[in-house]
Amino acid sequence: MVKLIALYKHPENKEAFDQHYFDTHAPITAKIPGLRKMEVTKVVGSPMGGEGKYYLMCEMYYDSHDALKQAMRTDEAKASGKDLMSFAGNLVTLMIGEEVNE
């Protein structure tokens, strides 16, 4: 499995961020063709103490790199990206990872 991972820094207004993320952005993203699973984790702290650098993480699973590339070309993915940039463009870091099962 291949993951598209989104890490979000702490927003200034967490309540407004959560409302937009869970009521608008996540439903748009969930419609992307080829998306096998979407897991959202709210970061609640750091082992070093305090709240840590990140607020939220979303892992979006695809069957392969090709499946992810195909998905990113769809209208649904374009809508998700446009929405993401409108409310969290300055907060999000995106990366691609592969599951390692050893």
Gaussian input, Z-matrix of N, CA and C with variables (Angstrom, degrees):
# hf/3-21g

backbone

0 1
 N
 C     1     B1
 C     2     B2     1     A1
 N     3     B3     2     A2     1     D1
 C     4     B4     3     A3     2     D2
 C     5     B5     4     A4     3     D3
 N     6     B6     5     A5     4     D4
 C     7     B7     6     A6     5     D5
 C     8     B8     7     A7     6     D6
 N     9     B9     8     A8     7     D7
 C    10    B10     9     A9     8     D8
 C    11    B11    10    A10     9     D9
 N    12    B12    11    A11    10    D10
 C    13    B13    12    A12    11    D11
 C    14    B14    13    A13    12    D12
 N    15    B15    14    A14    13    D13
 C    16    B16    15    A15    14    D14
 C    17    B17    16    A16    15    D15
 N    18    B18    17    A17    16    D16
 C    19    B19    18    A18    17    D17
 C    20    B20    19    A19    18    D18
 N    21    B21    20    A20    19    D19
 C    22    B22    21    A21    20    D20
 C    23    B23    22    A22    21    D21
 N    24    B24    23    A23    22    D22
 C    25    B25    24    A24    23    D23
 C    26    B26    25    A25    24    D24
 N    27    B27    26    A26    25    D25
 C    28    B28    27    A27    26    D26
 C    29    B29    28    A28    27    D27
 N    30    B30    29    A29    28    D28
 C    31    B31    30    A30    29    D29
 C    32    B32    31    A31    30    D30
 N    33    B33    32    A32    31    D31
 C    34    B34    33    A33    32    D32
 C    35    B35    34    A34    33    D33
 N    36    B36    35    A35    34    D34
 C    37    B37    36    A36    35    D35
 C    38    B38    37    A37    36    D36
 N    39    B39    38    A38    37    D37
 C    40    B40    39    A39    38    D38
 C    41    B41    40    A40    39    D39
 N    42    B42    41    A41    40    D40
 C    43    B43    42    A42    41    D41
 C    44    B44    43    A43    42    D42
 N    45    B45    44    A44    43    D43
 C    46    B46    45    A45    44    D44
 C    47    B47    46    A46    45    D45
 N    48    B48    47    A47    46    D46
 C    49    B49    48    A48    47    D47
 C    50    B50    49    A49    48    D48
 N    51    B51    50    A50    49    D49
 C    52    B52    51    A51    50    D50
 C    53    B53    52    A52    51    D51
 N    54    B54    53    A53    52    D52
 C    55    B55    54    A54    53    D53
 C    56    B56    55    A55    54    D54
 N    57    B57    56    A56    55    D55
 C    58    B58    57    A57    56    D56
 C    59    B59    58    A58    57    D57
 N    60    B60    59    A59    58    D58
 C    61    B61    60    A60    59    D59
 C    62    B62    61    A61    60    D60
 N    63    B63    62    A62    61    D61
 C    64    B64    63    A63    62    D62
 C    65    B65    64    A64    63    D63
 N    66    B66    65    A65    64    D64
 C    67    B67    66    A66    65    D65
 C    68    B68    67    A67    66    D66
 N    69    B69    68    A68    67    D67
 C    70    B70    69    A69    68    D68
 C    71    B71    70    A70    69    D69
 N    72    B72    71    A71    70    D70
 C    73    B73    72    A72    71    D71
 C    74    B74    73    A73    72    D72
 N    75    B75    74    A74    73    D73
 C    76    B76    75    A75    74    D74
 C    77    B77    76    A76    75    D75
 N    78    B78    77    A77    76    D76
 C    79    B79    78    A78    77    D77
 C    80    B80    79    A79    78    D78
 N    81    B81    80    A80    79    D79
 C    82    B82    81    A81    80    D80
 C    83    B83    82    A82    81    D81
 N    84    B84    83    A83    82    D82
 C    85    B85    84    A84    83    D83
 C    86    B86    85    A85    84    D84
 N    87    B87    86    A86    85    D85
 C    88    B88    87    A87    86    D86
 C    89    B89    88    A88    87    D87
 N    90    B90    89    A89    88    D88
 C    91    B91    90    A90    89    D89
 C    92    B92    91    A91    90    D90
 N    93    B93    92    A92    91    D91
 C    94    B94    93    A93    92    D92
 C    95    B95    94    A94    93    D93
 N    96    B96    95    A95    94    D94
 C    97    B97    96    A96    95    D95
 C    98    B98    97    A97    96    D96
 N    99    B99    98    A98    97    D97
 C   100   B100    99    A99    98    D98
 C   101   B101   100   A100    99    D99
 N   102   B102   101   A101   100   D100
 C   103   B103   102   A102   101   D101
 C   104   B104   103   A103   102   D102
 N   105   B105   104   A104   103   D103
 C   106   B106   105   A105   104   D104
 C   107   B107   106   A106   105   D105
 N   108   B108   107   A107   106   D106
 C   109   B109   108   A108   107   D107
 C   110   B110   109   A109   108   D108
 N   111   B111   110   A110   109   D109
 C   112   B112   111   A111   110   D110
 C   113   B113   112   A112   111   D111
 N   114   B114   113   A113   112   D112
 C   115   B115   114   A114   113   D113
 C   116   B116   115   A115   114   D114
 N   117   B117   116   A116   115   D115
 C   118   B118   117   A117   116   D116
 C   119   B119   118   A118   117   D117
 N   120   B120   119   A119   118   D118
 C   121   B121   120   A120   119   D119
 C   122   B122   121   A121   120   D120
 N   123   B123   122   A122   121   D121
 C   124   B124   123   A123   122   D122
 C   125   B125   124   A124   123   D123
 N   126   B126   125   A125   124   D124
 C   127   B127   126   A126   125   D125
 C   128   B128   127   A127   126   D126
 N   129   B129   128   A128   127   D127
 C   130   B130   129   A129   128   D128
 C   131   B131   130   A130   129   D129
 N   132   B132   131   A131   130   D130
 C   133   B133   132   A132   131   D131
 C   134   B134   133   A133   132   D132
 N   135   B135   134   A134   133   D133
 C   136   B136   135   A135   134   D134
 C   137   B137   136   A136   135   D135
 N   138   B138   137   A137   136   D136
 C   139   B139   138   A138   137   D137
 C   140   B140   139   A139   138   D138
 N   141   B141   140   A140   139   D139
 C   142   B142   141   A141   140   D140
 C   143   B143   142   A142   141   D141
 N   144   B144   143   A143   142   D142
 C   145   B145   144   A144   143   D143
 C   146   B146   145   A145   144   D144
 N   147   B147   146   A146   145   D145
 C   148   B148   147   A147   146   D146
 C   149   B149   148   A148   147   D147
 N   150   B150   149   A149   148   D148
 C   151   B151   150   A150   149   D149
 C   152   B152   151   A151   150   D150
 N   153   B153   152   A152   151   D151
 C   154   B154   153   A153   152   D152
 C   155   B155   154   A154   153   D153
 N   156   B156   155   A155   154   D154
 C   157   B157   156   A156   155   D155
 C   158   B158   157   A157   156   D156
 N   159   B159   158   A158   157   D157
 C   160   B160   159   A159   158   D158
 C   161   B161   160   A160   159   D159
 N   162   B162   161   A161   160   D160
 C   163   B163   162   A162   161   D161
 C   164   B164   163   A163   162   D162
 N   165   B165   164   A164   163   D163
 C   166   B166   165   A165   164   D164
 C   167   B167   166   A166   165   D165
 N   168   B168   167   A167   166   D166
 C   169   B169   168   A168   167   D167
 C   170   B170   169   A169   168   D168
 N   171   B171   170   A170   169   D169
 C   172   B172   171   A171   170   D170
 C   173   B173   172   A172   171   D171
 N   174   B174   173   A173   172   D172
 C   175   B175   174   A174   173   D173
 C   176   B176   175   A175   174   D174
 N   177   B177   176   A176   175   D175
 C   178   B178   177   A177   176   D176
 C   179   B179   178   A178   177   D177
 N   180   B180   179   A179   178   D178
 C   181   B181   180   A180   179   D179
 C   182   B182   181   A181   180   D180
 N   183   B183   182   A182   181   D181
 C   184   B184   183   A183   182   D182
 C   185   B185   184   A184   183   D183
 N   186   B186   185   A185   184   D184
 C   187   B187   186   A186   185   D185
 C   188   B188   187   A187   186   D186
 N   189   B189   188   A188   187   D187
 C   190   B190   189   A189   188   D188
 C   191   B191   190   A190   189   D189
 N   192   B192   191   A191   190   D190
 C   193   B193   192   A192   191   D191
 C   194   B194   193   A193   192   D192
 N   195   B195   194   A194   193   D193
 C   196   B196   195   A195   194   D194
 C   197   B197   196   A196   195   D195
 N   198   B198   197   A197   196   D196
 C   199   B199   198   A198   197   D197
 C   200   B200   199   A199   198   D198
 N   201   B201   200   A200   199   D199
 C   202   B202   201   A201   200   D200
 C   203   B203   202   A202   201   D201
 N   204   B204   203   A203   202   D202
 C   205   B205   204   A204   203   D203
 C   206   B206   205   A205   204   D204
 N   207   B207   206   A206   205   D205
 C   208   B208   207   A207   206   D206
 C   209   B209   208   A208   207   D207
 N   210   B210   209   A209   208   D208
 C   211   B211   210   A210   209   D209
 C   212   B212   211   A211   210   D210
 N   213   B213   212   A212   211   D211
 C   214   B214   213   A213   212   D212
 C   215   B215   214   A214   213   D213
 N   216   B216   215   A215   214   D214
 C   217   B217   216   A216   215   D215
 C   218   B218   217   A217   216   D216
 N   219   B219   218   A218   217   D217
 C   220   B220   219   A219   218   D218
 C   221   B221   220   A220   219   D219
 N   222   B222   221   A221   220   D220
 C   223   B223   222   A222   221   D221
 C   224   B224   223   A223   222   D222
 N   225   B225   224   A224   223   D223
 C   226   B226   225   A225   224   D224
 C   227   B227   226   A226   225   D225
 N   228   B228   227   A227   226   D226
 C   229   B229   228   A228   227   D227
 C   230   B230   229   A229   228   D228
 N   231   B231   230   A230   229   D229
 C   232   B232   231   A231   230   D230
 C   233   B233   232   A232   231   D231
 N   234   B234   233   A233   232   D232
 C   235   B235   234   A234   233   D233
 C   236   B236   235   A235   234   D234
 N   237   B237   236   A236   235   D235
 C   238   B238   237   A237   236   D236
 C   239   B239   238   A238   237   D237
 N   240   B240   239   A239   238   D238
 C   241   B241   240   A240   239   D239
 C   242   B242   241   A241   240   D240
 N   243   B243   242   A242   241   D241
 C   244   B244   243   A243   242   D242
 C   245   B245   244   A244   243   D243
 N   246   B246   245   A245   244   D244
 C   247   B247   246   A246   245   D245
 C   248   B248   247   A247   246   D246
 N   249   B249   248   A248   247   D247
 C   250   B250   249   A249   248   D248
 C   251   B251   250   A250   249   D249
 N   252   B252   251   A251   250   D250
 C   253   B253   252   A252   251   D251
 C   254   B254   253   A253   252   D252
 N   255   B255   254   A254   253   D253
 C   256   B256   255   A255   254   D254
 C   257   B257   256   A256   255   D255
 N   258   B258   257   A257   256   D256
 C   259   B259   258   A258   257   D257
 C   260   B260   259   A259   258   D258
 N   261   B261   260   A260   259   D259
 C   262   B262   261   A261   260   D260
 C   263   B263   262   A262   261   D261
 N   264   B264   263   A263   262   D262
 C   265   B265   264   A264   263   D263
 C   266   B266   265   A265   264   D264
 N   267   B267   266   A266   265   D265
 C   268   B268   267   A267   266   D266
 C   269   B269   268   A268   267   D267
 N   270   B270   269   A269   268   D268
 C   271   B271   270   A270   269   D269
 C   272   B272   271   A271   270   D270
 N   273   B273   272   A272   271   D271
 C   274   B274   273   A273   272   D272
 C   275   B275   274   A274   273   D273
 N   276   B276   275   A275   274   D274
 C   277   B277   276   A276   275   D275
 C   278   B278   277   A277   276   D276
 N   279   B279   278   A278   277   D277
 C   280   B280   279   A279   278   D278
 C   281   B281   280   A280   279   D279
 N   282   B282   281   A281   280   D280
 C   283   B283   282   A282   281   D281
 C   284   B284   283   A283   282   D282
 N   285   B285   284   A284   283   D283
 C   286   B286   285   A285   284   D284
 C   287   B287   286   A286   285   D285
 N   288   B288   287   A287   286   D286
 C   289   B289   288   A288   287   D287
 C   290   B290   289   A289   288   D288
 N   291   B291   290   A290   289   D289
 C   292   B292   291   A291   290   D290
 C   293   B293   292   A292   291   D291
 N   294   B294   293   A293   292   D292
 C   295   B295   294   A294   293   D293
 C   296   B296   295   A295   294   D294
 N   297   B297   296   A296   295   D295
 C   298   B298   297   A297   296   D296
 C   299   B299   298   A298   297   D297
 N   300   B300   299   A299   298   D298
 C   301   B301   300   A300   299   D299
 C   302   B302   301   A301   300   D300
 N   303   B303   302   A302   301   D301
 C   304   B304   303   A303   302   D302
 C   305   B305   304   A304   303   D303

   B1=1.4546
   B2=1.5347
   B3=1.3093
   B4=1.4593
   B5=1.5284
   B6=1.3174
   B7=1.4639
   B8=1.5171
   B9=1.3049
   B10=1.4530
   B11=1.5232
   B12=1.3214
   B13=1.4636
   B14=1.5236
   B15=1.3185
   B16=1.4624
   B17=1.5228
   B18=1.3279
   B19=1.4598
   B20=1.5223
   B21=1.3228
   B22=1.4609
   B23=1.5173
   B24=1.3298
   B25=1.4603
   B26=1.5267
   B27=1.3015
   B28=1.4656
   B29=1.5335
   B30=1.3340
   B31=1.4696
   B32=1.5259
   B33=1.3193
   B34=1.4691
   B35=1.5212
   B36=1.3194
   B37=1.4619
   B38=1.5295
   B39=1.3233
   B40=1.4645
   B41=1.5232
   B42=1.3060
   B43=1.4639
   B44=1.5366
   B45=1.3051
   B46=1.4703
   B47=1.5306
   B48=1.3348
   B49=1.4603
   B50=1.5272
   B51=1.3248
   B52=1.4671
   B53=1.5227
   B54=1.3218
   B55=1.4610
   B56=1.5287
   B57=1.3214
   B58=1.4663
   B59=1.5283
   B60=1.3147
   B61=1.4634
   B62=1.5289
   B63=1.3249
   B64=1.4631
   B65=1.5270
   B66=1.3263
   B67=1.4671
   B68=1.5215
   B69=1.3258
   B70=1.4722
   B71=1.5249
   B72=1.3232
   B73=1.4614
   B74=1.5315
   B75=1.3158
   B76=1.4667
   B77=1.5368
   B78=1.3435
   B79=1.4661
   B80=1.5335
   B81=1.3359
   B82=1.4667
   B83=1.5355
   B84=1.3149
   B85=1.4621
   B86=1.5269
   B87=1.3103
   B88=1.4695
   B89=1.5271
   B90=1.3209
   B91=1.4655
   B92=1.5296
   B93=1.3402
   B94=1.4638
   B95=1.5231
   B96=1.3307
   B97=1.4681
   B98=1.5353
   B99=1.3139
   B100=1.4632
   B101=1.5142
   B102=1.3177
   B103=1.4633
   B104=1.5247
   B105=1.3309
   B106=1.4664
   B107=1.5192
   B108=1.3241
   B109=1.4602
   B110=1.5149
   B111=1.3183
   B112=1.4587
   B113=1.5210
   B114=1.3316
   B115=1.4575
   B116=1.5217
   B117=1.3168
   B118=1.4670
   B119=1.5302
   B120=1.3216
   B121=1.4581
   B122=1.5187
   B123=1.3205
   B124=1.4557
   B125=1.5284
   B126=1.3120
   B127=1.4596
   B128=1.5304
   B129=1.3271
   B130=1.4676
   B131=1.5325
   B132=1.3164
   B133=1.4595
   B134=1.5077
   B135=1.3178
   B136=1.4592
   B137=1.5267
   B138=1.3321
   B139=1.4623
   B140=1.5303
   B141=1.3322
   B142=1.4653
   B143=1.5266
   B144=1.3272
   B145=1.4531
   B146=1.5153
   B147=1.2939
   B148=1.4597
   B149=1.5151
   B150=1.3243
   B151=1.4551
   B152=1.5237
   B153=1.3077
   B154=1.4569
   B155=1.5120
   B156=1.3282
   B157=1.4647
   B158=1.5260
   B159=1.3319
   B160=1.4663
   B161=1.5179
   B162=1.3165
   B163=1.4582
   B164=1.5352
   B165=1.3348
   B166=1.4586
   B167=1.5246
   B168=1.3342
   B169=1.4588
   B170=1.5229
   B171=1.3240
   B172=1.4600
   B173=1.5209
   B174=1.3269
   B175=1.4591
   B176=1.5197
   B177=1.3236
   B178=1.4634
   B179=1.5212
   B180=1.3216
   B181=1.4629
   B182=1.5258
   B183=1.3424
   B184=1.4681
   B185=1.5249
   B186=1.3315
   B187=1.4623
   B188=1.5181
   B189=1.3241
   B190=1.4647
   B191=1.5269
   B192=1.3219
   B193=1.4643
   B194=1.5279
   B195=1.3277
   B196=1.4671
   B197=1.5184
   B198=1.3288
   B199=1.4709
   B200=1.5233
   B201=1.3350
   B202=1.4647
   B203=1.5271
   B204=1.3215
   B205=1.4664
   B206=1.5240
   B207=1.3327
   B208=1.4714
   B209=1.5242
   B210=1.3231
   B211=1.4597
   B212=1.5229
   B213=1.3404
   B214=1.4578
   B215=1.5290
   B216=1.3200
   B217=1.4681
   B218=1.5245
   B219=1.3174
   B220=1.4636
   B221=1.5292
   B222=1.3189
   B223=1.4704
   B224=1.5210
   B225=1.3389
   B226=1.4614
   B227=1.5316
   B228=1.3397
   B229=1.4679
   B230=1.5217
   B231=1.3257
   B232=1.4659
   B233=1.5228
   B234=1.3223
   B235=1.4700
   B236=1.5271
   B237=1.3263
   B238=1.4623
   B239=1.5242
   B240=1.3266
   B241=1.4586
   B242=1.5181
   B243=1.3188
   B244=1.4655
   B245=1.5289
   B246=1.3308
   B247=1.4573
   B248=1.5254
   B249=1.3245
   B250=1.4657
   B251=1.5239
   B252=1.3178
   B253=1.4625
   B254=1.5261
   B255=1.3360
   B256=1.4653
   B257=1.5256
   B258=1.3411
   B259=1.4709
   B260=1.5309
   B261=1.3404
   B262=1.4631
   B263=1.5247
   B264=1.3157
   B265=1.4575
   B266=1.5172
   B267=1.3179
   B268=1.4681
   B269=1.5301
   B270=1.3327
   B271=1.4651
   B272=1.5241
   B273=1.3237
   B274=1.4649
   B275=1.5273
   B276=1.3241
   B277=1.4579
   B278=1.5207
   B279=1.3398
   B280=1.4587
   B281=1.5210
   B282=1.3289
   B283=1.4583
   B284=1.5259
   B285=1.3244
   B286=1.4577
   B287=1.5237
   B288=1.3387
   B289=1.4618
   B290=1.5172
   B291=1.3129
   B292=1.4593
   B293=1.5157
   B294=1.3271
   B295=1.4574
   B296=1.5220
   B297=1.3072
   B298=1.4565
   B299=1.5251
   B300=1.2995
   B301=1.4626
   B302=1.5291
   B303=1.3162
   B304=1.4606
   B305=1.5026
   A1=109.27
   A2=113.96
   A3=122.47
   A4=107.39
   A5=116.13
   A6=120.77
   A7=110.28
   A8=115.10
   A9=121.65
   A10=104.31
   A11=116.71
   A12=121.79
   A13=108.88
   A14=115.33
   A15=121.70
   A16=108.11
   A17=116.37
   A18=122.51
   A19=108.32
   A20=115.83
   A21=121.50
   A22=110.06
   A23=116.59
   A24=121.74
   A25=108.65
   A26=115.90
   A27=120.99
   A28=110.91
   A29=116.65
   A30=119.08
   A31=110.39
   A32=115.22
   A33=119.37
   A34=110.91
   A35=116.54
   A36=121.74
   A37=108.10
   A38=116.43
   A39=121.38
   A40=112.33
   A41=117.15
   A42=120.39
   A43=110.67
   A44=117.28
   A45=120.95
   A46=110.42
   A47=116.86
   A48=120.83
   A49=109.92
   A50=116.89
   A51=121.09
   A52=111.53
   A53=115.81
   A54=119.12
   A55=110.38
   A56=117.01
   A57=119.65
   A58=110.65
   A59=116.68
   A60=120.07
   A61=111.06
   A62=116.84
   A63=120.50
   A64=113.67
   A65=118.36
   A66=121.02
   A67=113.46
   A68=117.56
   A69=121.04
   A70=111.94
   A71=117.08
   A72=119.95
   A73=113.38
   A74=117.92
   A75=120.07
   A76=112.20
   A77=119.37
   A78=118.29
   A79=113.43
   A80=117.88
   A81=120.51
   A82=109.23
   A83=115.96
   A84=121.50
   A85=111.50
   A86=117.03
   A87=121.64
   A88=112.79
   A89=117.71
   A90=121.93
   A91=113.36
   A92=118.54
   A93=120.75
   A94=109.45
   A95=117.66
   A96=120.73
   A97=111.32
   A98=115.46
   A99=120.70
   A100=114.20
   A101=117.66
   A102=121.15
   A103=108.30
   A104=117.09
   A105=121.60
   A106=112.60
   A107=115.79
   A108=120.28
   A109=107.89
   A110=116.64
   A111=121.85
   A112=107.36
   A113=116.38
   A114=121.46
   A115=109.25
   A116=115.93
   A117=121.74
   A118=107.89
   A119=115.47
   A120=122.00
   A121=109.03
   A122=116.57
   A123=120.45
   A124=106.81
   A125=116.60
   A126=121.86
   A127=107.61
   A128=115.49
   A129=119.55
   A130=113.56
   A131=116.90
   A132=118.65
   A133=111.44
   A134=114.25
   A135=122.59
   A136=108.58
   A137=118.16
   A138=119.55
   A139=112.70
   A140=115.69
   A141=120.54
   A142=111.87
   A143=116.00
   A144=121.26
   A145=111.15
   A146=116.58
   A147=121.30
   A148=111.99
   A149=115.05
   A150=119.89
   A151=113.91
   A152=118.99
   A153=120.84
   A154=112.11
   A155=115.14
   A156=121.79
   A157=112.65
   A158=116.65
   A159=120.01
   A160=112.03
   A161=114.24
   A162=123.08
   A163=111.75
   A164=116.15
   A165=120.58
   A166=108.94
   A167=115.74
   A168=121.37
   A169=108.13
   A170=115.59
   A171=120.70
   A172=107.70
   A173=116.01
   A174=122.33
   A175=108.04
   A176=115.77
   A177=122.18
   A178=108.19
   A179=116.52
   A180=122.66
   A181=111.72
   A182=114.41
   A183=122.61
   A184=108.13
   A185=116.47
   A186=121.20
   A187=113.50
   A188=117.90
   A189=121.67
   A190=109.73
   A191=115.38
   A192=119.47
   A193=110.50
   A194=116.55
   A195=119.89
   A196=111.40
   A197=116.89
   A198=120.04
   A199=110.57
   A200=116.82
   A201=120.61
   A202=110.29
   A203=117.15
   A204=120.48
   A205=111.49
   A206=116.47
   A207=120.05
   A208=110.47
   A209=116.42
   A210=120.66
   A211=111.21
   A212=117.14
   A213=121.23
   A214=112.53
   A215=117.06
   A216=120.99
   A217=112.87
   A218=117.66
   A219=120.64
   A220=111.93
   A221=115.74
   A222=120.95
   A223=111.09
   A224=116.85
   A225=120.18
   A226=111.24
   A227=116.33
   A228=119.69
   A229=111.09
   A230=115.91
   A231=119.19
   A232=110.67
   A233=117.10
   A234=120.91
   A235=110.53
   A236=116.57
   A237=120.74
   A238=110.65
   A239=116.72
   A240=120.57
   A241=112.79
   A242=115.93
   A243=120.10
   A244=110.22
   A245=116.01
   A246=119.64
   A247=110.67
   A248=116.63
   A249=120.92
   A250=111.18
   A251=116.60
   A252=120.22
   A253=111.94
   A254=117.26
   A255=119.91
   A256=113.21
   A257=117.40
   A258=117.61
   A259=113.31
   A260=118.29
   A261=118.29
   A262=113.28
   A263=117.23
   A264=120.13
   A265=114.11
   A266=116.46
   A267=120.67
   A268=112.73
   A269=117.04
   A270=121.40
   A271=113.70
   A272=117.14
   A273=120.50
   A274=112.55
   A275=114.58
   A276=123.73
   A277=106.02
   A278=116.88
   A279=121.63
   A280=109.60
   A281=115.80
   A282=120.41
   A283=109.30
   A284=115.47
   A285=121.78
   A286=107.15
   A287=116.41
   A288=121.26
   A289=110.70
   A290=114.88
   A291=122.33
   A292=108.35
   A293=116.41
   A294=120.05
   A295=109.18
   A296=116.58
   A297=122.34
   A298=107.03
   A299=116.64
   A300=121.31
   A301=108.42
   A302=115.93
   A303=120.06
   A304=110.09
   D1=146.19
   D2=176.42
   D3=-114.13
   D4=140.84
   D5=-179.48
   D6=-118.82
   D7=138.80
   D8=162.92
   D9=-98.04
   D10=120.72
   D11=-174.98
   D12=-112.47
   D13=130.57
   D14=176.06
   D15=-115.63
   D16=121.82
   D17=175.34
   D18=-110.66
   D19=128.04
   D20=-177.42
   D21=-112.02
   D22=130.20
   D23=171.50
   D24=-71.45
   D25=168.84
   D26=179.88
   D27=-65.90
   D28=124.31
   D29=176.13
   D30=-78.77
   D31=158.64
   D32=176.75
   D33=-64.04
   D34=-43.70
   D35=-179.20
   D36=-114.72
   D37=94.77
   D38=-175.63
   D39=-65.04
   D40=-36.35
   D41=-179.67
   D42=-64.87
   D43=-45.83
   D44=179.04
   D45=-66.26
   D46=-40.29
   D47=177.67
   D48=-60.02
   D49=-51.11
   D50=-179.12
   D51=-58.27
   D52=-43.32
   D53=-178.98
   D54=-60.72
   D55=-47.25
   D56=-179.76
   D57=-68.12
   D58=-44.29
   D59=-177.22
   D60=-59.95
   D61=-53.46
   D62=-172.95
   D63=-80.48
   D64=-29.97
   D65=-178.10
   D66=-90.90
   D67=-25.24
   D68=-175.53
   D69=-120.12
   D70=-59.44
   D71=-171.07
   D72=-67.68
   D73=-49.64
   D74=-177.81
   D75=-59.49
   D76=-43.20
   D77=177.34
   D78=-63.11
   D79=-35.39
   D80=176.62
   D81=-64.80
   D82=-46.83
   D83=-178.01
   D84=-63.75
   D85=-39.23
   D86=-178.44
   D87=-61.17
   D88=-19.27
   D89=-178.76
   D90=-86.59
   D91=-2.31
   D92=-177.56
   D93=-65.59
   D94=124.76
   D95=179.11
   D96=-61.06
   D97=138.73
   D98=178.87
   D99=90.19
   D100=-11.18
   D101=177.44
   D102=-69.69
   D103=118.85
   D104=-177.42
   D105=-87.15
   D106=-36.44
   D107=-176.57
   D108=-159.81
   D109=146.80
   D110=176.63
   D111=-132.51
   D112=120.36
   D113=179.26
   D114=-117.26
   D115=128.18
   D116=179.47
   D117=-112.85
   D118=130.43
   D119=179.16
   D120=-122.33
   D121=126.55
   D122=172.90
   D123=-91.10
   D124=122.91
   D125=-178.57
   D126=-77.53
   D127=125.14
   D128=-173.88
   D129=-107.58
   D130=-4.10
   D131=178.49
   D132=169.18
   D133=178.84
   D134=179.71
   D135=-122.17
   D136=145.62
   D137=176.43
   D138=-61.19
   D139=-19.42
   D140=179.08
   D141=-86.92
   D142=-3.14
   D143=-177.43
   D144=101.13
   D145=158.92
   D146=179.37
   D147=79.52
   D148=-174.20
   D149=-174.01
   D150=-85.79
   D151=-11.89
   D152=179.96
   D153=80.44
   D154=176.50
   D155=-174.15
   D156=-79.35
   D157=-30.44
   D158=-172.91
   D159=-112.12
   D160=151.92
   D161=-178.09
   D162=-102.70
   D163=-40.89
   D164=-172.18
   D165=-147.08
   D166=147.87
   D167=174.54
   D168=-133.46
   D169=135.57
   D170=174.77
   D171=-122.97
   D172=128.36
   D173=176.10
   D174=-112.16
   D175=122.48
   D176=-178.76
   D177=-114.81
   D178=118.50
   D179=-171.56
   D180=-97.19
   D181=136.46
   D182=176.48
   D183=-131.90
   D184=157.64
   D185=-177.24
   D186=-65.58
   D187=-33.11
   D188=-174.43
   D189=-160.99
   D190=172.49
   D191=175.22
   D192=-61.92
   D193=-40.42
   D194=178.62
   D195=-63.02
   D196=-40.59
   D197=178.45
   D198=-63.03
   D199=-39.95
   D200=177.48
   D201=-64.56
   D202=-45.64
   D203=179.21
   D204=-59.90
   D205=-43.50
   D206=178.41
   D207=-63.33
   D208=-42.26
   D209=-179.15
   D210=-61.85
   D211=-39.91
   D212=-176.69
   D213=-68.01
   D214=-15.13
   D215=178.63
   D216=-87.69
   D217=-6.59
   D218=-174.56
   D219=-80.57
   D220=159.56
   D221=176.67
   D222=-61.05
   D223=-35.46
   D224=-179.51
   D225=-65.21
   D226=-41.38
   D227=178.60
   D228=-68.30
   D229=-38.28
   D230=177.46
   D231=-63.83
   D232=-39.23
   D233=177.51
   D234=-65.17
   D235=-40.72
   D236=178.13
   D237=-63.00
   D238=-45.19
   D239=179.61
   D240=-63.81
   D241=-41.03
   D242=178.63
   D243=-63.41
   D244=-43.75
   D245=178.41
   D246=-64.38
   D247=-43.15
   D248=179.69
   D249=-55.89
   D250=-48.32
   D251=-178.95
   D252=-65.41
   D253=-28.07
   D254=-177.90
   D255=-72.89
   D256=-28.43
   D257=-176.22
   D258=-120.56
   D259=-14.83
   D260=-175.85
   D261=-144.75
   D262=20.58
   D263=-178.13
   D264=-56.52
   D265=-32.67
   D266=-179.38
   D267=-90.27
   D268=-1.89
   D269=-176.83
   D270=-109.97
   D271=-20.82
   D272=-167.69
   D273=-99.42
   D274=143.61
   D275=169.27
   D276=-121.96
   D277=128.19
   D278=-179.73
   D279=-109.59
   D280=142.24
   D281=176.18
   D282=-149.86
   D283=160.89
   D284=178.56
   D285=-114.43
   D286=135.41
   D287=179.04
   D288=-135.37
   D289=162.68
   D290=174.87
   D291=-118.45
   D292=138.44
   D293=175.13
   D294=-68.67
   D295=138.94
   D296=177.79
   D297=-118.56
   D298=116.88
   D299=179.50
   D300=-115.97
   D301=94.79
   D302=-179.66
   D303=-118.49

